[in-house]
Amino acid sequence: MKWIVIDTVIQPSCGISFSVIWSK
């Protein structure tokens, strides 16, 4: 399995959240 980072969102509370999509 390989993962691709599609978007990076910076939140003041949680810090940095990574939105990733899993490709088979």
C-alpha positions in Angstrom: 0.0 0.0 0.0 1.2 3.5 -0.8 -0.2 6.7 0.5 -0.5 10.1 -1.1 -0.8 13.4 0.7 -3.4 15.5 -1.0 -3.8 18.3 1.4 -2.2 19.8 4.5 -4.4 21.7 6.9 -2.9 23.6 9.8 -5.2 23.8 12.9 -4.4 25.9 16.0 -5.8 23.3 18.3 -4.7 20.0 16.7 -1.6 21.3 15.1 -1.2 19.8 11.6 -3.7 17.5 10.1 -2.8 15.5 7.0 -5.5 14.5 4.5 -4.4 11.3 2.8 -5.9 9.0 0.3 -5.0 5.3 0.3 -4.4 3.7 -3.0 -4.2 -0.1 -3.5 
